[in-house]
């Protein structure tokens, strides 16, 4: 498809999930999601060493889009570890 002499590419997301827990950065592998492709399924686990007493009560998982200039936040999830442990 050409617009104004340039090409328009199909939308895609180079997605990964990241979190920081006890000053450790955790990250899944990057999976490319195209506009017409199937849903992303990482099939990957994060092992988070939670302990009692709970020192860091919350954990945030962020879905990111990897870009050449700056990665962007696509979504985020906040978990209260007191509800999980």
PyMOL Python script that loads the backbone (N, CA, C, O; Angstrom):
from pymol import cmd

cmd.read_pdbstr("""\
ATOM      1  N   UNK A   1       0.857  -1.165   0.000  1.00  0.00           N
ATOM      2  CA  UNK A   1       0.000   0.000   0.000  1.00  0.00           C
ATOM      3  C   UNK A   1       0.902   1.227   0.000  1.00  0.00           C
ATOM      4  O   UNK A   1       1.824   1.314   0.811  1.00  0.00           O
ATOM      5  N   UNK A   2       0.657   2.153  -0.877  1.00  0.00           N
ATOM      6  CA  UNK A   2       1.455   3.376  -0.952  1.00  0.00           C
ATOM      7  C   UNK A   2       0.613   4.573  -0.553  1.00  0.00           C
ATOM      8  O   UNK A   2      -0.510   4.736  -1.032  1.00  0.00           O
ATOM      9  N   UNK A   3       1.146   5.400   0.311  1.00  0.00           N
ATOM     10  CA  UNK A   3       0.476   6.642   0.714  1.00  0.00           C
ATOM     11  C   UNK A   3       1.504   7.752   0.612  1.00  0.00           C
ATOM     12  O   UNK A   3       2.552   7.704   1.256  1.00  0.00           O
ATOM     13  N   UNK A   4       1.198   8.748  -0.201  1.00  0.00           N
ATOM     14  CA  UNK A   4       2.105   9.883  -0.334  1.00  0.00           C
ATOM     15  C   UNK A   4       3.498   9.487  -0.788  1.00  0.00           C
ATOM     16  O   UNK A   4       4.484  10.106  -0.388  1.00  0.00           O
ATOM     17  N   UNK A   5       3.584   8.460  -1.620  1.00  0.00           N
ATOM     18  CA  UNK A   5       4.875   8.040  -2.131  1.00  0.00           C
ATOM     19  C   UNK A   5       5.626   7.097  -1.199  1.00  0.00           C
ATOM     20  O   UNK A   5       6.668   6.566  -1.582  1.00  0.00           O
ATOM     21  N   UNK A   6       5.122   6.873   0.018  1.00  0.00           N
ATOM     22  CA  UNK A   6       5.790   5.978   0.968  1.00  0.00           C
ATOM     23  C   UNK A   6       5.006   4.697   1.149  1.00  0.00           C
ATOM     24  O   UNK A   6       3.877   4.573   0.674  1.00  0.00           O
ATOM     25  N   UNK A   7       5.601   3.762   1.827  1.00  0.00           N
ATOM     26  CA  UNK A   7       4.930   2.496   2.097  1.00  0.00           C
ATOM     27  C   UNK A   7       4.416   2.480   3.522  1.00  0.00           C
ATOM     28  O   UNK A   7       5.072   2.978   4.438  1.00  0.00           O
ATOM     29  N   UNK A   8       3.243   1.906   3.701  1.00  0.00           N
ATOM     30  CA  UNK A   8       2.677   1.730   5.035  1.00  0.00           C
ATOM     31  C   UNK A   8       2.760   0.251   5.367  1.00  0.00           C
ATOM     32  O   UNK A   8       2.255  -0.589   4.622  1.00  0.00           O
ATOM     33  N   UNK A   9       3.390  -0.062   6.475  1.00  0.00           N
ATOM     34  CA  UNK A   9       3.536  -1.454   6.886  1.00  0.00           C
ATOM     35  C   UNK A   9       2.372  -1.866   7.768  1.00  0.00           C
ATOM     36  O   UNK A   9       1.753  -1.035   8.433  1.00  0.00           O
ATOM     37  N   UNK A  10       2.083  -3.157   7.765  1.00  0.00           N
ATOM     38  CA  UNK A  10       1.054  -3.686   8.653  1.00  0.00           C
ATOM     39  C   UNK A  10       1.507  -3.477  10.099  1.00  0.00           C
ATOM     40  O   UNK A  10       2.699  -3.542  10.400  1.00  0.00           O
ATOM     41  N   UNK A  11       0.553  -3.228  10.981  1.00  0.00           N
ATOM     42  CA  UNK A  11       0.875  -3.002  12.396  1.00  0.00           C
ATOM     43  C   UNK A  11       1.438  -4.282  13.008  1.00  0.00           C
ATOM     44  O   UNK A  11       0.966  -5.381  12.716  1.00  0.00           O
ATOM     45  N   UNK A  12       2.455  -4.125  13.862  1.00  0.00           N
ATOM     46  CA  UNK A  12       3.009  -5.272  14.570  1.00  0.00           C
ATOM     47  C   UNK A  12       3.512  -4.821  15.931  1.00  0.00           C
ATOM     48  O   UNK A  12       3.843  -3.653  16.137  1.00  0.00           O
ATOM     49  N   UNK A  13       3.560  -5.759  16.841  1.00  0.00           N
ATOM     50  CA  UNK A  13       4.064  -5.507  18.184  1.00  0.00           C
ATOM     51  C   UNK A  13       5.124  -6.544  18.487  1.00  0.00           C
ATOM     52  O   UNK A  13       4.900  -7.743  18.319  1.00  0.00           O
ATOM     53  N   UNK A  14       6.285  -6.078  18.935  1.00  0.00           N
ATOM     54  CA  UNK A  14       7.337  -6.972  19.402  1.00  0.00           C
ATOM     55  C   UNK A  14       7.221  -6.999  20.923  1.00  0.00           C
ATOM     56  O   UNK A  14       7.876  -6.231  21.628  1.00  0.00           O
ATOM     57  N   UNK A  15       6.373  -7.897  21.408  1.00  0.00           N
ATOM     58  CA  UNK A  15       5.946  -7.867  22.807  1.00  0.00           C
ATOM     59  C   UNK A  15       6.812  -8.732  23.718  1.00  0.00           C
ATOM     60  O   UNK A  15       7.321  -9.783  23.329  1.00  0.00           O
ATOM     61  N   UNK A  16       6.953  -8.241  24.946  1.00  0.00           N
ATOM     62  CA  UNK A  16       7.577  -9.013  26.007  1.00  0.00           C
ATOM     63  C   UNK A  16       6.982  -8.540  27.335  1.00  0.00           C
ATOM     64  O   UNK A  16       6.405  -7.456  27.418  1.00  0.00           O
ATOM     65  N   UNK A  17       7.130  -9.367  28.366  1.00  0.00           N
ATOM     66  CA  UNK A  17       6.647  -9.022  29.700  1.00  0.00           C
ATOM     67  C   UNK A  17       7.864  -8.825  30.587  1.00  0.00           C
ATOM     68  O   UNK A  17       8.836  -9.578  30.511  1.00  0.00           O
ATOM     69  N   UNK A  18       7.796  -7.807  31.426  1.00  0.00           N
ATOM     70  CA  UNK A  18       8.913  -7.510  32.317  1.00  0.00           C
ATOM     71  C   UNK A  18       8.397  -7.158  33.710  1.00  0.00           C
ATOM     72  O   UNK A  18       7.266  -6.700  33.873  1.00  0.00           O
ATOM     73  N   UNK A  19       9.239  -7.379  34.697  1.00  0.00           N
ATOM     74  CA  UNK A  19       8.941  -6.971  36.062  1.00  0.00           C
ATOM     75  C   UNK A  19      10.260  -6.781  36.807  1.00  0.00           C
ATOM     76  O   UNK A  19      11.300  -7.290  36.391  1.00  0.00           O
ATOM     77  N   UNK A  20      10.202  -6.056  37.891  1.00  0.00           N
ATOM     78  CA  UNK A  20      11.350  -5.901  38.782  1.00  0.00           C
ATOM     79  C   UNK A  20      10.905  -6.353  40.163  1.00  0.00           C
ATOM     80  O   UNK A  20       9.892  -5.882  40.681  1.00  0.00           O
ATOM     81  N   UNK A  21      11.661  -7.265  40.756  1.00  0.00           N
ATOM     82  CA  UNK A  21      11.339  -7.763  42.085  1.00  0.00           C
ATOM     83  C   UNK A  21      12.631  -7.878  42.869  1.00  0.00           C
ATOM     84  O   UNK A  21      13.564  -8.558  42.440  1.00  0.00           O
ATOM     85  N   UNK A  22      12.693  -7.216  44.021  1.00  0.00           N
ATOM     86  CA  UNK A  22      13.890  -7.201  44.859  1.00  0.00           C
ATOM     87  C   UNK A  22      15.122  -6.803  44.051  1.00  0.00           C
ATOM     88  O   UNK A  22      16.165  -7.452  44.125  1.00  0.00           O
ATOM     89  N   UNK A  23      14.987  -5.741  43.289  1.00  0.00           N
ATOM     90  CA  UNK A  23      16.067  -5.190  42.461  1.00  0.00           C
ATOM     91  C   UNK A  23      16.563  -6.129  41.375  1.00  0.00           C
ATOM     92  O   UNK A  23      17.656  -5.930  40.844  1.00  0.00           O
ATOM     93  N   UNK A  24      15.779  -7.153  41.031  1.00  0.00           N
ATOM     94  CA  UNK A  24      16.120  -8.047  39.921  1.00  0.00           C
ATOM     95  C   UNK A  24      15.142  -7.778  38.781  1.00  0.00           C
ATOM     96  O   UNK A  24      13.927  -7.772  38.980  1.00  0.00           O
ATOM     97  N   UNK A  25      15.683  -7.558  37.592  1.00  0.00           N
ATOM     98  CA  UNK A  25      14.851  -7.365  36.409  1.00  0.00           C
ATOM     99  C   UNK A  25      14.607  -8.710  35.749  1.00  0.00           C
ATOM    100  O   UNK A  25      15.547  -9.443  35.444  1.00  0.00           O
ATOM    101  N   UNK A  26      13.343  -9.027  35.532  1.00  0.00           N
ATOM    102  CA  UNK A  26      12.949 -10.268  34.872  1.00  0.00           C
ATOM    103  C   UNK A  26      12.278  -9.907  33.556  1.00  0.00           C
ATOM    104  O   UNK A  26      11.531  -8.931  33.485  1.00  0.00           O
ATOM    105  N   UNK A  27      12.539 -10.689  32.516  1.00  0.00           N
ATOM    106  CA  UNK A  27      11.991 -10.384  31.195  1.00  0.00           C
ATOM    107  C   UNK A  27      11.756 -11.670  30.423  1.00  0.00           C
ATOM    108  O   UNK A  27      12.592 -12.573  30.448  1.00  0.00           O
ATOM    109  N   UNK A  28      10.620 -11.760  29.736  1.00  0.00           N
ATOM    110  CA  UNK A  28      10.343 -12.900  28.872  1.00  0.00           C
ATOM    111  C   UNK A  28      11.045 -12.697  27.537  1.00  0.00           C
ATOM    112  O   UNK A  28      11.619 -11.639  27.282  1.00  0.00           O
ATOM    113  N   UNK A  29      10.997 -13.697  26.707  1.00  0.00           N
ATOM    114  CA  UNK A  29      11.510 -13.542  25.351  1.00  0.00           C
ATOM    115  C   UNK A  29      10.558 -12.638  24.563  1.00  0.00           C
ATOM    116  O   UNK A  29       9.384 -12.515  24.912  1.00  0.00           O
ATOM    117  N   UNK A  30      11.060 -12.015  23.513  1.00  0.00           N
ATOM    118  CA  UNK A  30      10.264 -11.122  22.667  1.00  0.00           C
ATOM    119  C   UNK A  30       9.567 -11.958  21.598  1.00  0.00           C
ATOM    120  O   UNK A  30      10.191 -12.780  20.927  1.00  0.00           O
ATOM    121  N   UNK A  31       8.259 -11.731  21.451  1.00  0.00           N
ATOM    122  CA  UNK A  31       7.467 -12.418  20.435  1.00  0.00           C
ATOM    123  C   UNK A  31       6.792 -11.360  19.567  1.00  0.00           C
ATOM    124  O   UNK A  31       6.202 -10.409  20.079  1.00  0.00           O
ATOM    125  N   UNK A  32       6.883 -11.532  18.252  1.00  0.00           N
ATOM    126  CA  UNK A  32       6.277 -10.580  17.328  1.00  0.00           C
ATOM    127  C   UNK A  32       4.832 -10.965  17.054  1.00  0.00           C
ATOM    128  O   UNK A  32       4.528 -12.104  16.701  1.00  0.00           O
ATOM    129  N   UNK A  33       3.956  -9.996  17.225  1.00  0.00           N
ATOM    130  CA  UNK A  33       2.526 -10.152  16.976  1.00  0.00           C
ATOM    131  C   UNK A  33       2.176  -9.250  15.798  1.00  0.00           C
ATOM    132  O   UNK A  33       2.346  -8.033  15.872  1.00  0.00           O
ATOM    133  N   UNK A  34       1.691  -9.840  14.716  1.00  0.00           N
ATOM    134  CA  UNK A  34       1.258  -9.034  13.575  1.00  0.00           C
ATOM    135  C   UNK A  34      -0.228  -8.755  13.679  1.00  0.00           C
ATOM    136  O   UNK A  34      -0.950  -9.402  14.438  1.00  0.00           O
ATOM    137  N   UNK A  35      -0.668  -7.781  12.905  1.00  0.00           N
ATOM    138  CA  UNK A  35      -2.061  -7.343  12.944  1.00  0.00           C
ATOM    139  C   UNK A  35      -3.040  -8.485  12.680  1.00  0.00           C
ATOM    140  O   UNK A  35      -4.102  -8.548  13.299  1.00  0.00           O
ATOM    141  N   UNK A  36      -2.687  -9.380  11.768  1.00  0.00           N
ATOM    142  CA  UNK A  36      -3.601 -10.462  11.398  1.00  0.00           C
ATOM    143  C   UNK A  36      -3.156 -11.817  11.920  1.00  0.00           C
ATOM    144  O   UNK A  36      -3.740 -12.842  11.571  1.00  0.00           O
ATOM    145  N   UNK A  37      -2.130 -11.826  12.751  1.00  0.00           N
ATOM    146  CA  UNK A  37      -1.595 -13.083  13.254  1.00  0.00           C
ATOM    147  C   UNK A  37      -2.343 -13.602  14.467  1.00  0.00           C
ATOM    148  O   UNK A  37      -3.256 -12.947  14.969  1.00  0.00           O
ATOM    149  N   UNK A  38      -1.954 -14.785  14.939  1.00  0.00           N
ATOM    150  CA  UNK A  38      -2.595 -15.359  16.132  1.00  0.00           C
ATOM    151  C   UNK A  38      -2.199 -14.600  17.396  1.00  0.00           C
ATOM    152  O   UNK A  38      -1.233 -13.836  17.392  1.00  0.00           O
ATOM    153  N   UNK A  39      -2.937 -14.810  18.457  1.00  0.00           N
ATOM    154  CA  UNK A  39      -2.650 -14.163  19.742  1.00  0.00           C
ATOM    155  C   UNK A  39      -1.304 -14.640  20.284  1.00  0.00           C
ATOM    156  O   UNK A  39      -0.876 -15.762  20.014  1.00  0.00           O
ATOM    157  N   UNK A  40      -0.653 -13.784  21.042  1.00  0.00           N
ATOM    158  CA  UNK A  40       0.648 -14.124  21.623  1.00  0.00           C
ATOM    159  C   UNK A  40       0.468 -15.105  22.777  1.00  0.00           C
ATOM    160  O   UNK A  40      -0.413 -14.939  23.620  1.00  0.00           O
ATOM    161  N   UNK A  41       1.313 -16.125  22.798  1.00  0.00           N
ATOM    162  CA  UNK A  41       1.337 -17.095  23.888  1.00  0.00           C
ATOM    163  C   UNK A  41       2.800 -17.344  24.237  1.00  0.00           C
ATOM    164  O   UNK A  41       3.498 -18.054  23.514  1.00  0.00           O
ATOM    165  N   UNK A  42       3.265 -16.766  25.338  1.00  0.00           N
ATOM    166  CA  UNK A  42       4.668 -16.894  25.713  1.00  0.00           C
ATOM    167  C   UNK A  42       5.004 -18.292  26.201  1.00  0.00           C
ATOM    168  O   UNK A  42       6.099 -18.791  25.943  1.00  0.00           O
ATOM    169  N   UNK A  43       4.072 -18.933  26.905  1.00  0.00           N
ATOM    170  CA  UNK A  43       4.314 -20.242  27.489  1.00  0.00           C
ATOM    171  C   UNK A  43       5.641 -20.236  28.258  1.00  0.00           C
ATOM    172  O   UNK A  43       6.497 -21.103  28.078  1.00  0.00           O
ATOM    173  N   UNK A  44       5.773 -19.231  29.114  1.00  0.00           N
ATOM    174  CA  UNK A  44       7.005 -19.015  29.875  1.00  0.00           C
ATOM    175  C   UNK A  44       6.621 -18.644  31.307  1.00  0.00           C
ATOM    176  O   UNK A  44       5.562 -18.057  31.528  1.00  0.00           O
ATOM    177  N   UNK A  45       7.458 -18.977  32.268  1.00  0.00           N
ATOM    178  CA  UNK A  45       7.162 -18.704  33.674  1.00  0.00           C
ATOM    179  C   UNK A  45       8.148 -17.717  34.268  1.00  0.00           C
ATOM    180  O   UNK A  45       9.315 -17.667  33.880  1.00  0.00           O
ATOM    181  N   UNK A  46       7.653 -16.924  35.227  1.00  0.00           N
ATOM    182  CA  UNK A  46       8.501 -16.112  36.090  1.00  0.00           C
ATOM    183  C   UNK A  46       8.505 -16.796  37.447  1.00  0.00           C
ATOM    184  O   UNK A  46       7.439 -17.083  37.990  1.00  0.00           O
ATOM    185  N   UNK A  47       9.668 -17.060  38.001  1.00  0.00           N
ATOM    186  CA  UNK A  47       9.759 -17.557  39.364  1.00  0.00           C
ATOM    187  C   UNK A  47      10.116 -16.376  40.235  1.00  0.00           C
ATOM    188  O   UNK A  47      11.211 -15.823  40.137  1.00  0.00           O
ATOM    189  N   UNK A  48       9.181 -15.992  41.093  1.00  0.00           N
ATOM    190  CA  UNK A  48       9.365 -14.824  41.941  1.00  0.00           C
ATOM    191  C   UNK A  48       9.535 -15.307  43.376  1.00  0.00           C
ATOM    192  O   UNK A  48       8.615 -15.898  43.942  1.00  0.00           O
ATOM    193  N   UNK A  49      10.695 -15.066  43.969  1.00  0.00           N
ATOM    194  CA  UNK A  49      10.980 -15.589  45.305  1.00  0.00           C
ATOM    195  C   UNK A  49      10.305 -14.790  46.418  1.00  0.00           C
ATOM    196  O   UNK A  49      10.969 -14.048  47.142  1.00  0.00           O
ATOM    197  N   UNK A  50       8.993 -14.940  46.554  1.00  0.00           N
ATOM    198  CA  UNK A  50       8.263 -14.264  47.628  1.00  0.00           C
ATOM    199  C   UNK A  50       8.517 -15.017  48.933  1.00  0.00           C
ATOM    200  O   UNK A  50       8.664 -16.239  48.936  1.00  0.00           O
ATOM    201  N   UNK A  51       8.565 -14.290  50.020  1.00  0.00           N
ATOM    202  CA  UNK A  51       8.806 -14.911  51.322  1.00  0.00           C
ATOM    203  C   UNK A  51       7.946 -14.237  52.377  1.00  0.00           C
ATOM    204  O   UNK A  51       7.418 -13.145  52.168  1.00  0.00           O
ATOM    205  N   UNK A  52       7.819 -14.903  53.502  1.00  0.00           N
ATOM    206  CA  UNK A  52       7.062 -14.342  54.616  1.00  0.00           C
ATOM    207  C   UNK A  52       8.064 -14.010  55.705  1.00  0.00           C
ATOM    208  O   UNK A  52       8.857 -14.893  56.033  1.00  0.00           O
ATOM    209  N   UNK A  53       8.106 -12.843  56.292  1.00  0.00           N
ATOM    210  CA  UNK A  53       7.174 -11.747  56.041  1.00  0.00           C
ATOM    211  C   UNK A  53       7.419 -11.110  54.673  1.00  0.00           C
ATOM    212  O   UNK A  53       8.544 -11.085  54.175  1.00  0.00           O
ATOM    213  N   UNK A  54       6.354 -10.603  54.086  1.00  0.00           N
ATOM    214  CA  UNK A  54       6.417 -10.005  52.764  1.00  0.00           C
ATOM    215  C   UNK A  54       7.049  -8.622  52.875  1.00  0.00           C
ATOM    216  O   UNK A  54       6.524  -7.730  53.542  1.00  0.00           O
ATOM    217  N   UNK A  55       8.180  -8.467  52.212  1.00  0.00           N
ATOM    218  CA  UNK A  55       8.916  -7.203  52.257  1.00  0.00           C
ATOM    219  C   UNK A  55       8.426  -6.248  51.173  1.00  0.00           C
ATOM    220  O   UNK A  55       8.229  -5.058  51.420  1.00  0.00           O
ATOM    221  N   UNK A  56       8.233  -6.779  49.982  1.00  0.00           N
ATOM    222  CA  UNK A  56       7.736  -5.976  48.867  1.00  0.00           C
ATOM    223  C   UNK A  56       6.314  -6.453  48.580  1.00  0.00           C
ATOM    224  O   UNK A  56       6.136  -7.503  47.963  1.00  0.00           O
ATOM    225  N   UNK A  57       5.289  -5.700  49.019  1.00  0.00           N
ATOM    226  CA  UNK A  57       3.909  -6.196  48.972  1.00  0.00           C
ATOM    227  C   UNK A  57       3.278  -6.228  47.588  1.00  0.00           C
ATOM    228  O   UNK A  57       2.274  -6.915  47.398  1.00  0.00           O
ATOM    229  N   UNK A  58       3.825  -5.518  46.625  1.00  0.00           N
ATOM    230  CA  UNK A  58       3.208  -5.467  45.299  1.00  0.00           C
ATOM    231  C   UNK A  58       4.209  -5.827  44.217  1.00  0.00           C
ATOM    232  O   UNK A  58       5.413  -5.605  44.345  1.00  0.00           O
ATOM    233  N   UNK A  59       3.671  -6.385  43.156  1.00  0.00           N
ATOM    234  CA  UNK A  59       4.492  -6.657  41.981  1.00  0.00           C
ATOM    235  C   UNK A  59       3.719  -6.187  40.752  1.00  0.00           C
ATOM    236  O   UNK A  59       2.509  -6.389  40.646  1.00  0.00           O
ATOM    237  N   UNK A  60       4.432  -5.564  39.839  1.00  0.00           N
ATOM    238  CA  UNK A  60       3.822  -5.039  38.617  1.00  0.00           C
ATOM    239  C   UNK A  60       4.428  -5.767  37.428  1.00  0.00           C
ATOM    240  O   UNK A  60       5.648  -5.787  37.260  1.00  0.00           O
ATOM    241  N   UNK A  61       3.571  -6.368  36.601  1.00  0.00           N
ATOM    242  CA  UNK A  61       3.997  -6.970  35.342  1.00  0.00           C
ATOM    243  C   UNK A  61       3.629  -5.999  34.227  1.00  0.00           C
ATOM    244  O   UNK A  61       2.499  -5.513  34.171  1.00  0.00           O
ATOM    245  N   UNK A  62       4.576  -5.719  33.346  1.00  0.00           N
ATOM    246  CA  UNK A  62       4.326  -4.797  32.238  1.00  0.00           C
ATOM    247  C   UNK A  62       4.485  -5.537  30.917  1.00  0.00           C
ATOM    248  O   UNK A  62       5.468  -6.248  30.707  1.00  0.00           O
ATOM    249  N   UNK A  63       3.516  -5.365  30.034  1.00  0.00           N
ATOM    250  CA  UNK A  63       3.625  -5.848  28.662  1.00  0.00           C
ATOM    251  C   UNK A  63       4.214  -4.694  27.863  1.00  0.00           C
ATOM    252  O   UNK A  63       3.652  -3.599  27.825  1.00  0.00           O
ATOM    253  N   UNK A  64       5.348  -4.951  27.230  1.00  0.00           N
ATOM    254  CA  UNK A  64       6.086  -3.910  26.525  1.00  0.00           C
ATOM    255  C   UNK A  64       6.138  -4.197  25.029  1.00  0.00           C
ATOM    256  O   UNK A  64       6.035  -5.346  24.598  1.00  0.00           O
ATOM    257  N   UNK A  65       6.301  -3.126  24.242  1.00  0.00           N
ATOM    258  CA  UNK A  65       6.525  -3.232  22.805  1.00  0.00           C
ATOM    259  C   UNK A  65       7.955  -2.781  22.547  1.00  0.00           C
ATOM    260  O   UNK A  65       8.289  -1.613  22.750  1.00  0.00           O
ATOM    261  N   UNK A  66       8.796  -3.703  22.101  1.00  0.00           N
ATOM    262  CA  UNK A  66      10.205  -3.389  21.855  1.00  0.00           C
ATOM    263  C   UNK A  66      10.339  -2.587  20.559  1.00  0.00           C
ATOM    264  O   UNK A  66       9.879  -3.018  19.502  1.00  0.00           O
ATOM    265  N   UNK A  67      10.966  -1.432  20.655  1.00  0.00           N
ATOM    266  CA  UNK A  67      11.194  -0.570  19.497  1.00  0.00           C
ATOM    267  C   UNK A  67      12.673  -0.210  19.421  1.00  0.00           C
ATOM    268  O   UNK A  67      13.405  -0.366  20.398  1.00  0.00           O
ATOM    269  N   UNK A  68      13.110   0.271  18.262  1.00  0.00           N
ATOM    270  CA  UNK A  68      14.513   0.635  18.074  1.00  0.00           C
ATOM    271  C   UNK A  68      14.905   1.835  18.920  1.00  0.00           C
ATOM    272  O   UNK A  68      16.015   1.879  19.450  1.00  0.00           O
ATOM    273  N   UNK A  69      13.999   2.820  19.057  1.00  0.00           N
ATOM    274  CA  UNK A  69      14.325   4.045  19.794  1.00  0.00           C
ATOM    275  C   UNK A  69      14.033   3.893  21.280  1.00  0.00           C
ATOM    276  O   UNK A  69      14.930   4.065  22.106  1.00  0.00           O
ATOM    277  N   UNK A  70      12.790   3.574  21.631  1.00  0.00           N
ATOM    278  CA  UNK A  70      12.392   3.434  23.037  1.00  0.00           C
ATOM    279  C   UNK A  70      11.234   2.455  23.144  1.00  0.00           C
ATOM    280  O   UNK A  70      10.261   2.558  22.396  1.00  0.00           O
ATOM    281  N   UNK A  71      11.331   1.511  24.063  1.00  0.00           N
ATOM    282  CA  UNK A  71      10.254   0.550  24.279  1.00  0.00           C
ATOM    283  C   UNK A  71       9.054   1.254  24.901  1.00  0.00           C
ATOM    284  O   UNK A  71       9.201   2.195  25.681  1.00  0.00           O
ATOM    285  N   UNK A  72       7.849   0.775  24.535  1.00  0.00           N
ATOM    286  CA  UNK A  72       6.618   1.395  25.019  1.00  0.00           C
ATOM    287  C   UNK A  72       5.833   0.414  25.877  1.00  0.00           C
ATOM    288  O   UNK A  72       5.836  -0.790  25.618  1.00  0.00           O
ATOM    289  N   UNK A  73       5.159   0.933  26.901  1.00  0.00           N
ATOM    290  CA  UNK A  73       4.282   0.119  27.734  1.00  0.00           C
ATOM    291  C   UNK A  73       2.962  -0.076  26.990  1.00  0.00           C
ATOM    292  O   UNK A  73       2.328   0.896  26.579  1.00  0.00           O
ATOM    293  N   UNK A  74       2.550  -1.330  26.818  1.00  0.00           N
ATOM    294  CA  UNK A  74       1.293  -1.664  26.169  1.00  0.00           C
ATOM    295  C   UNK A  74       0.206  -1.872  27.221  1.00  0.00           C
ATOM    296  O   UNK A  74      -0.934  -1.444  27.043  1.00  0.00           O
ATOM    297  N   UNK A  75       0.571  -2.533  28.314  1.00  0.00           N
ATOM    298  CA  UNK A  75      -0.375  -2.805  29.407  1.00  0.00           C
ATOM    299  C   UNK A  75       0.416  -3.105  30.668  1.00  0.00           C
ATOM    300  O   UNK A  75       1.606  -3.411  30.604  1.00  0.00           O
ATOM    301  N   UNK A  76      -0.245  -3.017  31.814  1.00  0.00           N
ATOM    302  CA  UNK A  76       0.396  -3.395  33.067  1.00  0.00           C
ATOM    303  C   UNK A  76      -0.619  -4.031  33.999  1.00  0.00           C
ATOM    304  O   UNK A  76      -1.810  -3.724  33.957  1.00  0.00           O
ATOM    305  N   UNK A  77      -0.115  -4.929  34.845  1.00  0.00           N
ATOM    306  CA  UNK A  77      -0.934  -5.636  35.829  1.00  0.00           C
ATOM    307  C   UNK A  77      -0.287  -5.464  37.197  1.00  0.00           C
ATOM    308  O   UNK A  77       0.923  -5.634  37.343  1.00  0.00           O
ATOM    309  N   UNK A  78      -1.089  -5.129  38.188  1.00  0.00           N
ATOM    310  CA  UNK A  78      -0.606  -4.948  39.553  1.00  0.00           C
ATOM    311  C   UNK A  78      -1.157  -6.081  40.418  1.00  0.00           C
ATOM    312  O   UNK A  78      -2.367  -6.306  40.461  1.00  0.00           O
ATOM    313  N   UNK A  79      -0.271  -6.784  41.100  1.00  0.00           N
ATOM    314  CA  UNK A  79      -0.656  -7.876  41.996  1.00  0.00           C
ATOM    315  C   UNK A  79      -0.254  -7.524  43.414  1.00  0.00           C
ATOM    316  O   UNK A  79       0.845  -7.021  43.644  1.00  0.00           O
ATOM    317  N   UNK A  80      -1.140  -7.786  44.368  1.00  0.00           N
ATOM    318  CA  UNK A  80      -0.835  -7.644  45.787  1.00  0.00           C
ATOM    319  C   UNK A  80      -0.426  -9.013  46.295  1.00  0.00           C
ATOM    320  O   UNK A  80      -1.254  -9.921  46.361  1.00  0.00           O
ATOM    321  N   UNK A  81       0.836  -9.173  46.655  1.00  0.00           N
ATOM    322  CA  UNK A  81       1.352 -10.477  47.063  1.00  0.00           C
ATOM    323  C   UNK A  81       0.688 -11.018  48.312  1.00  0.00           C
ATOM    324  O   UNK A  81       0.664 -12.231  48.517  1.00  0.00           O
ATOM    325  N   UNK A  82       0.145 -10.145  49.154  1.00  0.00           N
ATOM    326  CA  UNK A  82      -0.552 -10.607  50.350  1.00  0.00           C
ATOM    327  C   UNK A  82      -1.787 -11.426  49.975  1.00  0.00           C
ATOM    328  O   UNK A  82      -2.197 -12.307  50.731  1.00  0.00           O
ATOM    329  N   UNK A  83      -2.378 -11.145  48.822  1.00  0.00           N
ATOM    330  CA  UNK A  83      -3.545 -11.885  48.354  1.00  0.00           C
ATOM    331  C   UNK A  83      -3.164 -13.219  47.726  1.00  0.00           C
ATOM    332  O   UNK A  83      -3.995 -14.121  47.621  1.00  0.00           O
ATOM    333  N   UNK A  84      -1.913 -13.342  47.312  1.00  0.00           N
ATOM    334  CA  UNK A  84      -1.459 -14.546  46.609  1.00  0.00           C
ATOM    335  C   UNK A  84      -0.777 -15.534  47.547  1.00  0.00           C
ATOM    336  O   UNK A  84      -1.008 -16.739  47.443  1.00  0.00           O
ATOM    337  N   UNK A  85       0.062 -15.043  48.464  1.00  0.00           N
ATOM    338  CA  UNK A  85       0.848 -15.918  49.345  1.00  0.00           C
ATOM    339  C   UNK A  85      -0.024 -16.467  50.453  1.00  0.00           C
ATOM    340  O   UNK A  85       0.455 -17.224  51.298  1.00  0.00           O
TER     341      UNK A  85
END
""", "prot")
cmd.dss("prot")
cmd.show_as("cartoon", "prot")
cmd.util.cbc("prot")
cmd.orient("prot")
